[in-house]
């Protein structure tokens, strides 16, 4: 039996890939207070829920592109 463990928080590089932005843009979102980051063991992480919140907020705040 394999155990599918999903991370609760992501490294900056992984969060960038998930959201589809570069490091500079991600750190800008953090500094603007649009994305919350946490520090654990000297490492900056972004929680999975925070990534999902950012995407959901963007979907509700901006005009969606047509299909």
C-alpha positions as CSV (number, residue, x, y, z in Angstrom):
1,X,0.0,0.0,0.0
2,X,1.4,3.4,-1.0
3,X,0.8,6.4,1.2
4,X,-0.1,9.5,-0.8
5,X,1.1,12.3,1.5
6,X,0.3,15.7,0.2
7,X,2.4,18.6,1.6
8,X,0.6,21.1,3.8
9,X,3.2,23.8,2.8
10,X,5.3,24.4,-0.2
11,X,8.8,25.8,-0.8
12,X,8.9,29.1,-2.7
13,X,10.0,27.4,-5.9
14,X,7.1,24.9,-5.7
15,X,4.6,27.6,-4.9
16,X,5.8,29.6,-7.9
17,X,5.2,26.6,-10.2
18,X,1.8,25.9,-8.7
19,X,0.7,29.5,-9.2
20,X,2.5,30.0,-12.5
21,X,4.6,33.1,-11.5
22,X,8.3,33.7,-11.0
23,X,10.1,34.2,-7.7
24,X,10.1,38.0,-7.9
25,X,6.3,38.1,-8.5
26,X,5.7,35.6,-5.6
27,X,7.8,37.7,-3.2
28,X,6.0,40.8,-4.4
29,X,2.6,39.1,-3.6
30,X,4.0,38.3,-0.1
31,X,5.3,41.9,0.5
32,X,2.0,43.4,-0.7
33,X,0.1,41.1,1.8
34,X,-1.7,39.3,-0.9
35,X,-0.1,36.0,0.0
36,X,1.0,34.9,3.4
37,X,4.2,33.0,3.9
38,X,5.4,31.2,7.0
39,X,8.9,30.4,8.3
40,X,9.7,27.0,9.7
41,X,13.2,25.9,10.5
42,X,14.6,28.9,8.7
43,X,12.8,28.0,5.5
44,X,10.1,30.2,3.9
45,X,7.0,28.3,3.0
46,X,3.6,29.0,1.6
47,X,0.7,26.8,2.9
48,X,-1.3,24.8,0.4
49,X,-4.5,26.5,1.7
50,X,-2.9,29.9,1.1
51,X,-2.2,29.0,-2.5
52,X,-5.8,27.8,-3.0
53,X,-7.1,31.0,-1.3
54,X,-5.0,33.2,-3.6
55,X,-6.3,31.5,-6.7
56,X,-9.9,31.5,-5.5
57,X,-9.7,35.2,-4.7
58,X,-8.2,35.9,-8.1
59,X,-11.0,34.0,-9.8
60,X,-13.6,36.0,-7.9
61,X,-11.9,39.4,-8.3
62,X,-10.9,39.5,-11.9
63,X,-12.6,38.9,-15.2
64,X,-12.2,35.3,-16.3
65,X,-11.0,34.7,-19.8
66,X,-13.6,33.0,-22.1
67,X,-13.3,29.3,-22.6
